[in-house]
Amino acid sequence: MSKIKSEKLFILFEELADKMNINIVQGKGDFIGGMCSVNDESYIVINKVKPMVQRLNILGAEFSKLDLNNIFISPVLRNFIENTQQDIF
């Protein structure tokens, strides 16, 4: 995946998260990442020291678990989410 394409996908994920009131948090540490809720707010935590493709796969896997049917998502992002492998870990 090209760097430009992966950065564009990341921006599209940020826009989708904003539409769905989900906070994307990037941190450093010994963790893979995923979705959680704190005080009725949803978060997807991703490890910013991991390769971009791994961060995108975390986002794709977490968004693939949500109901996205009534939300406009750019075709390239929807395709990425639908093709994300659930067993990426």
ABEGO torsion letter per residue (X at the ends): XBAAAAAAAAAAAAAAAAAAGBBBBBBBEBBAEEBBBBGGBBBBBBBAABBAAAAAAAAAAAAAABBAAABBBBAAAAAAAAABBABAX
